[in-house]
Amino acid sequence: MMAEERQPRRLKEALPYLLIAPVLLYYLAFWMRPVLAALYQSVADADGSFTLRYYQMLFEDPYFVRGAVNTGIIVLISVSLEFVLAYGLALLINTRFRGSTFFLFLALIPMALPPVAVGAMWASGLATYGWLNSLLVHLGLLGVDERIAFLAGGEARSLAVIILVDGWQVVPFMMILLLAGLQNLPRETVEAGRVFGGSQWTVIWRIVTPQLRATIQTALLLRIIAAIQIWLIIVMLFGFRRVPVLLEEVMYYQEELGGPLYQRIAMAYAVIVAVIVSTVAVLYLKVSGGGRQEVNE
């Protein structure tokens, strides 16, 4: 009898592992293998001997430091501004004002566009004779000879343009995650806060935001990882190495320079980016508690 009871129990314990087995096999075949191949190419010469010279060449490359700094600036400023804007829009739409459904539809359009389309659209729009300048001239906000060279200027100005264009596409993604979390919150707690005299700001800060902690952590983590990997929009707006970032350097060595030497440097860059992304994710989960709160009963 005991053996008969033990068999269904073992099957029940093994069921979660059986369910995730296809995903695990997929990652081993299509993710782990390329990662290991990139790692091998970054530490092996053409004859297969071990070397770290590709990493040495990478760290000696002045574009590596500039790319790391620019990536950090984009992550810090872009993610912060996008979160504040996305949270505000999510709170606004959650009030279900008249026309909120149509507003949500309009807000989600940028999210549906691929990065290539976004880069091409804004590259043509921000050009000196692009559609944005033409619109401003048509509205009388600029003279015919007063067109703005949005894509000209120094690196700081270029980074501002990148952050604005990237935010235009990414804010809807963060907004929809936060809105889903808001709509799953128990309304009783919010109503109780208002009944006991809490202002709108107090209810949001003291009641809504703490309950939304796990959703906020997920949205921020996904956005930070995506911000570290930004490159395509930058290349389409400014070309290679005008505003270098880490992942753009991978593509520069791989696609623009080519050849066995540069491809191995590209693999070294790819490994560094993977390590940075993994480290940021782990540190963020450690600091934020992994999205879970301990409840002591």
PANUTOR-664156 format. One line per field, with one value per residue (C-alpha): z, x, y; residue in one letter. Coordinates in steps of 0.05 Angstrom, whole numbers, plus 5000, padded with zeros to 4 digits. Layout:
pz Z | ... $
px X | ... $
py Y | ... $
lumlum a | ... $
***
This chain:
pz 5000 | 5018 | 4951 | 4914 | 4950 | 4939 | 4863 | 4851 | 4898 | 4859 | 4794 | 4823 | 4846 | 4777 | 4738 | 4741 | 4715 | 4659 | 4639 | 4635 | 4601 | 4529 | 4546 | 4578 | 4517 | 4472 | 4511 | 4511 | 4436 | 4412 | 4468 | 4508 | 4446 | 4413 | 4480 | 4490 | 4418 | 4428 | 4492 | 4458 | 4399 | 4446 | 4481 | 4424 | 4367 | 4296 | 4314 | 4375 | 4427 | 4489 | 4489 | 4522 | 4470 | 4441 | 4509 | 4515 | 4448 | 4469 | 4534 | 4496 | 4446 | 4465 | 4438 | 4492 | 4548 | 4509 | 4493 | 4565 | 4590 | 4537 | 4553 | 4627 | 4612 | 4569 | 4622 | 4680 | 4647 | 4597 | 4646 | 4700 | 4654 | 4620 | 4685 | 4712 | 4648 | 4640 | 4712 | 4704 | 4641 | 4672 | 4732 | 4685 | 4641 | 4702 | 4722 | 4661 | 4639 | 4578 | 4516 | 4557 | 4512 | 4449 | 4484 | 4503 | 4431 | 4406 | 4461 | 4441 | 4368 | 4377 | 4415 | 4355 | 4308 | 4299 | 4316 | 4242 | 4225 | 4285 | 4265 | 4192 | 4211 | 4259 | 4215 | 4160 | 4209 | 4246 | 4182 | 4166 | 4111 | 4144 | 4160 | 4231 | 4207 | 4150 | 4199 | 4244 | 4184 | 4160 | 4229 | 4229 | 4288 | 4246 | 4187 | 4122 | 4137 | 4210 | 4204 | 4264 | 4252 | 4304 | 4285 | 4287 | 4348 | 4401 | 4436 | 4493 | 4444 | 4405 | 4469 | 4485 | 4416 | 4426 | 4494 | 4467 | 4406 | 4448 | 4501 | 4447 | 4430 | 4499 | 4545 | 4521 | 4539 | 4610 | 4614 | 4595 | 4647 | 4702 | 4679 | 4683 | 4754 | 4773 | 4747 | 4789 | 4854 | 4904 | 4899 | 4972 | 4997 | 4952 | 4972 | 5045 | 5038 | 5009 | 5062 | 5117 | 5087 | 5045 | 4987 | 4917 | 4923 | 4991 | 4965 | 4905 | 4945 | 5009 | 4984 | 4909 | 4897 | 4953 | 4927 | 4857 | 4878 | 4841 | 4776 | 4781 | 4793 | 4732 | 4687 | 4709 | 4703 | 4632 | 4612 | 4641 | 4603 | 4539 | 4549 | 4556 | 4489 | 4449 | 4383 | 4321 | 4329 | 4343 | 4280 | 4237 | 4265 | 4268 | 4236 | 4268 | 4322 | 4320 | 4388 | 4408 | 4455 | 4475 | 4431 | 4372 | 4377 | 4371 | 4306 | 4282 | 4289 | 4264 | 4204 | 4184 | 4194 | 4187 | 4181 | 4232 | 4277 | 4283 | 4290 | 4351 | 4381 | 4368 | 4406 | 4464 | 4463 | 4462 | 4523 | 4561 | 4544 | 4567 | 4632 | 4645 | 4631 | 4676 | 4732 | 4729 | 4730 | 4790 | 4829 | 4815 | 4839 | 4901 | 4918 | 4903 | 4940 | 4877 | 4870 | 4932 | 5002 | 5063 | 5103 | 5176 | 5204 $
px 5000 | 5057 | 5091 | 5026 | 5019 | 5092 | 5088 | 5035 | 5073 | 5138 | 5100 | 5071 | 5140 | 5171 | 5115 | 5144 | 5211 | 5177 | 5139 | 5201 | 5243 | 5225 | 5244 | 5309 | 5326 | 5311 | 5358 | 5413 | 5407 | 5396 | 5424 | 5478 | 5514 | 5524 | 5545 | 5598 | 5620 | 5628 | 5667 | 5713 | 5727 | 5743 | 5799 | 5826 | 5874 | 5864 | 5906 | 5863 | 5914 | 5890 | 5900 | 5873 | 5901 | 5832 | 5809 | 5873 | 5860 | 5788 | 5808 | 5860 | 5808 | 5789 | 5719 | 5708 | 5711 | 5667 | 5618 | 5614 | 5604 | 5550 | 5515 | 5515 | 5487 | 5432 | 5413 | 5411 | 5376 | 5333 | 5306 | 5292 | 5254 | 5217 | 5194 | 5167 | 5130 | 5104 | 5080 | 5044 | 5010 | 4991 | 4959 | 4923 | 4894 | 4876 | 4827 | 4786 | 4770 | 4727 | 4769 | 4822 | 4815 | 4829 | 4887 | 4916 | 4910 | 4949 | 5001 | 5015 | 5028 | 5103 | 5112 | 5086 | 5139 | 5205 | 5269 | 5288 | 5223 | 5232 | 5304 | 5285 | 5225 | 5263 | 5326 | 5283 | 5244 | 5304 | 5343 | 5351 | 5299 | 5261 | 5187 | 5195 | 5228 | 5178 | 5121 | 5149 | 5159 | 5088 | 5060 | 5099 | 5141 | 5205 | 5225 | 5245 | 5318 | 5314 | 5312 | 5342 | 5399 | 5375 | 5427 | 5485 | 5524 | 5565 | 5558 | 5515 | 5464 | 5465 | 5453 | 5393 | 5364 | 5376 | 5342 | 5281 | 5273 | 5284 | 5235 | 5183 | 5184 | 5196 | 5150 | 5088 | 5121 | 5134 | 5066 | 5028 | 5066 | 5051 | 4979 | 4969 | 4995 | 4950 | 4888 | 4904 | 4908 | 4851 | 4808 | 4788 | 4857 | 4856 | 4785 | 4803 | 4860 | 4814 | 4761 | 4811 | 4830 | 4891 | 4906 | 4914 | 4990 | 4990 | 4947 | 4994 | 5058 | 5037 | 4987 | 4991 | 5066 | 5085 | 5033 | 5060 | 5132 | 5140 | 5112 | 5157 | 5218 | 5201 | 5189 | 5254 | 5296 | 5271 | 5282 | 5352 | 5372 | 5343 | 5376 | 5445 | 5434 | 5411 | 5448 | 5405 | 5369 | 5436 | 5468 | 5408 | 5408 | 5483 | 5521 | 5576 | 5621 | 5589 | 5558 | 5591 | 5557 | 5578 | 5533 | 5544 | 5619 | 5603 | 5567 | 5621 | 5676 | 5632 | 5598 | 5638 | 5710 | 5700 | 5758 | 5779 | 5817 | 5760 | 5708 | 5745 | 5748 | 5673 | 5663 | 5704 | 5658 | 5597 | 5623 | 5635 | 5564 | 5535 | 5574 | 5550 | 5478 | 5481 | 5515 | 5465 | 5407 | 5435 | 5453 | 5385 | 5349 | 5393 | 5380 | 5305 | 5295 | 5280 | 5211 | 5186 | 5173 | 5180 | 5117 | 5125 | 5064 $
py 5000 | 5047 | 5034 | 5049 | 5116 | 5133 | 5125 | 5180 | 5225 | 5216 | 5229 | 5293 | 5317 | 5301 | 5335 | 5407 | 5381 | 5343 | 5406 | 5450 | 5396 | 5419 | 5491 | 5467 | 5425 | 5484 | 5530 | 5477 | 5469 | 5540 | 5584 | 5547 | 5521 | 5590 | 5619 | 5565 | 5574 | 5649 | 5638 | 5588 | 5634 | 5692 | 5653 | 5610 | 5627 | 5602 | 5541 | 5527 | 5548 | 5586 | 5662 | 5725 | 5773 | 5787 | 5812 | 5852 | 5885 | 5898 | 5933 | 5974 | 5997 | 6070 | 6057 | 6004 | 6056 | 6105 | 6049 | 6027 | 6099 | 6113 | 6048 | 6066 | 6135 | 6106 | 6055 | 6104 | 6162 | 6125 | 6073 | 6125 | 6173 | 6116 | 6086 | 6152 | 6167 | 6095 | 6093 | 6159 | 6136 | 6070 | 6106 | 6153 | 6097 | 6056 | 6112 | 6089 | 6160 | 6169 | 6152 | 6114 | 6052 | 6093 | 6128 | 6060 | 6037 | 6098 | 6090 | 6018 | 6032 | 6047 | 5982 | 5943 | 5972 | 5934 | 5972 | 5975 | 6011 | 6058 | 6074 | 6087 | 6130 | 6174 | 6177 | 6208 | 6250 | 6280 | 6297 | 6371 | 6365 | 6310 | 6306 | 6335 | 6399 | 6403 | 6397 | 6452 | 6497 | 6483 | 6500 | 6566 | 6546 | 6550 | 6592 | 6560 | 6576 | 6557 | 6482 | 6445 | 6395 | 6345 | 6293 | 6341 | 6364 | 6330 | 6263 | 6291 | 6317 | 6252 | 6213 | 6257 | 6241 | 6167 | 6168 | 6205 | 6159 | 6096 | 6121 | 6134 | 6060 | 6029 | 6069 | 6032 | 5965 | 5987 | 6020 | 5956 | 5915 | 5966 | 5974 | 5898 | 5900 | 5958 | 5923 | 5862 | 5901 | 5893 | 5956 | 5950 | 5973 | 6034 | 6052 | 6043 | 6091 | 6144 | 6132 | 6144 | 6211 | 6194 | 6241 | 6216 | 6220 | 6186 | 6128 | 6119 | 6124 | 6087 | 6035 | 6024 | 6025 | 5976 | 5926 | 5935 | 5921 | 5854 | 5883 | 5944 | 5900 | 5857 | 5918 | 5951 | 5888 | 5874 | 5946 | 5950 | 5887 | 5915 | 5982 | 5950 | 5915 | 5976 | 5986 | 5981 | 6048 | 6082 | 6055 | 6074 | 6145 | 6159 | 6102 | 6062 | 6093 | 6162 | 6145 | 6079 | 6031 | 5961 | 5919 | 5965 | 5950 | 5876 | 5888 | 5936 | 5884 | 5827 | 5860 | 5922 | 5898 | 5822 | 5773 | 5720 | 5769 | 5820 | 5765 | 5738 | 5808 | 5813 | 5748 | 5777 | 5838 | 5792 | 5754 | 5819 | 5843 | 5776 | 5780 | 5852 | 5834 | 5772 | 5811 | 5868 | 5819 | 5780 | 5843 | 5874 | 5812 | 5809 | 5882 | 5878 | 5813 | 5773 | 5803 | 5766 | 5789 | 5745 | 5738 | 5718 | 5685 $
lumlum m | m | a | e | e | r | q | p | r | r | l | k | e | a | l | p | y | l | l | i | a | p | v | l | l | y | y | l | a | f | w | m | r | p | v | l | a | a | l | y | q | s | v | a | d | a | d | g | s | f | t | l | r | y | y | q | m | l | f | e | d | p | y | f | v | r | g | a | v | n | t | g | i | i | v | l | i | s | v | s | l | e | f | v | l | a | y | g | l | a | l | l | i | n | t | r | f | r | g | s | t | f | f | l | f | l | a | l | i | p | m | a | l | p | p | v | a | v | g | a | m | w | a | s | g | l | a | t | y | g | w | l | n | s | l | l | v | h | l | g | l | l | g | v | d | e | r | i | a | f | l | a | g | g | e | a | r | s | l | a | v | i | i | l | v | d | g | w | q | v | v | p | f | m | m | i | l | l | l | a | g | l | q | n | l | p | r | e | t | v | e | a | g | r | v | f | g | g | s | q | w | t | v | i | w | r | i | v | t | p | q | l | r | a | t | i | q | t | a | l | l | l | r | i | i | a | a | i | q | i | w | l | i | i | v | m | l | f | g | f | r | r | v | p | v | l | l | e | e | v | m | y | y | q | e | e | l | g | g | p | l | y | q | r | i | a | m | a | y | a | v | i | v | a | v | i | v | s | t | v | a | v | l | y | l | k | v | s | g | g | g | r | q | e | v | n | e $
***
